[in-house]
Amino acid sequence: MSDELTSPVAAAQESLETRIRRKLERQHFMHLIGADLTRIEPGRVEAELTLDRQHQQQKGFVHGGLTATMADLVAGFAGVTLIPDTHGLVTVELKTNYLHPGIGEKLRAIGWVLKAGRRLHFCEAEVWCDDLLIAKASATMAVLEPQE
């Protein structure tokens, strides 16, 4: 088989990643905090962020708002992978359980879709600080249809 040929699965994955990366260009807050998506699959997204002083709260732990933001980011973009390019997705509800203080060098967040519906997506996320699970979140996302 020639190296120039790609499988339909690889072509679809490349198309999905290209589509999500294009949407990420408008995700200004993600860029402000320094997060980057590292894995994009249908219904699953991962992101990483290298920690610095601006990410800490007064005791030196990762700020809870940053932890929730990372969970929201990956849960939301996991949902975006399953909707048409013309549609949008917004957070309706986000519940975050903080399990441990974040002390370390890198945050890694993993988000996935539990159930994708026509109007609502139910998603979950985990946020890890180095090798420690520091938060678990559940999110409800609303699908926005294009306005005519």
C-alpha positions, 0 to 999 in steps of 0.5 A: 500500500502506498504511503500517499493513501490514507484510510477513511478513518485517518482522513475523518480524524484529520478532518475532525482535528482540523475543524476543532483547531479552527474553532479553537482559534476563537477560544481566546480565554483558553489561549490566555491561560496557556491551555492547548488541546493535545488529543482530539477524537470523536466524543473525547478531548484532552488538554494540557497546561504548564503551570506557572505563578499566575495559575496559583491561588494564595496558598500556592495551589492551582486556582479552583477556577482554573481547574473548573475552566480546564474541565469545562474546556475539555467537556465542551470540546468533547461535545463539539466533536459530535455536532455539525460544524454549523452548530455551537455548544455552550455550558448549561451546568458544570459541577466540579468536585475538588479531590486534592489541591493541585501542586505540580508542574502540569495540568492534564484534563480529559473530557468525554461525552456520556450521551449526545442528544439533539439539544443536550450533551451530557459530559464528564471530565477529569483534571490531573495535576502531574499524576494526581487526580485533583478534580472530577466534573460533570457538565450539561452542554446545550447544542446551538443550532444556526440562526436563519 
